[in-house]
Amino acid sequence: MTKTHALRGLYIVTPDWDDTARLLAVTEQALLGGAALVQYRHKTADMPLRRQQATALLTLCRRYHKPLIINDHLDLCMEIDADGLHVGGTDISVAEARAQIGAGKILGASCYGDMQLARSAVASGASYIAFGGFYPSRIKKYAVTTSADIVRDAGQEFDLPRVVIGGMTLQNCQPLMANGAEMVAAISSVYMAENPQQAAADFSRLF
């Protein structure tokens, strides 16, 4: 983990919006509300749009002194010198990602509901481990099979921040926080909220 950023609080993940102005405006509202970290994730963008949005988000995050993590795209992370990278189960390995981005960057790993994946990620140099989905999501399609117990079990085994993701709302994240989750990742609960700043503030208050 980098020394400059404490990995705790609301972790916002961007939706697949092509409208960069809207993306920046809502992200800024969330940062004003207290979001602790931003992950840029856009599954359908072409490379020019992805580069434009990531660069603009990095400038915004720098202004608020919050880290920007790039989902999946190691090359983009390196090109714009983002604060870190998040890798999933089908992306490059955690060990390979850590070797490429160096020791000073944040590196997150999706572990779904699998402790063995978490063990491998921790051993390979992850900065945090992400579990989920716990609940049905409006954004991502996945099997909702992750047990809330994994958060507590991971806390007993590893000394790394735990991120929970998947259909997170103000109410349903609280049992996971009670089990020790240090970060709650949200997409629609913030980006689709009527008042994103208030939504982010409500999540942030839980911490």
RAQUI-V987929 format. One record per backbone hydrogen bond with DSSP energy under -0.5 kcal/mol. NH is the residue of the N-H (numbers start at 0). CO is the residue of the C=O. Records with the same first field share a line. If there is no record, write none. Layout:
NH: CO  CO
This chain:
4: 1
6: 4
7: 5
8: 181
10: 183
11: 9  36
12: 185
13: 38
16: 14
17: 15
19: 17
22: 18
23: 19
24: 20
25: 21
26: 22
27: 23
28: 24
29: 25
30: 26
31: 27
32: 28
33: 30
34: 29
35: 9
36: 9
37: 66
38: 11
39: 37  68
40: 38
49: 45
50: 46
51: 47
52: 48
53: 49
54: 50
55: 51
56: 52
57: 53
58: 54
59: 55
60: 56
61: 57
62: 58
63: 59
64: 61
65: 60
66: 35
68: 37  66
69: 83
70: 39
71: 69  85
72: 70
73: 71
76: 72
77: 73
78: 74
79: 75
80: 76
81: 76
82: 67
83: 67
84: 105
85: 69
86: 107
90: 87
96: 92
97: 93
98: 94
99: 95
100: 96
101: 97
104: 101
105: 82
107: 84
108: 127
109: 86
110: 129
111: 129
113: 110
114: 112
117: 113
118: 114
119: 115
120: 116
121: 117
122: 118
123: 119
124: 121
125: 120
126: 106
127: 106
128: 160
129: 108
130: 162
131: 111
133: 164
134: 165
136: 139
141: 139
144: 142
145: 132
149: 146
150: 147
151: 147
152: 148
153: 149
154: 150
155: 151
156: 152
157: 153
160: 126
162: 128
163: 182
164: 130
172: 168
173: 170
176: 172
177: 173
178: 174
179: 176
180: 175
181: 161
182: 161
183: 8
184: 163  182
185: 10
189: 186
190: 186
191: 187
192: 189
198: 194
199: 195
200: 196
201: 197
202: 198
203: 199
204: 200
205: 201  202
206: 203
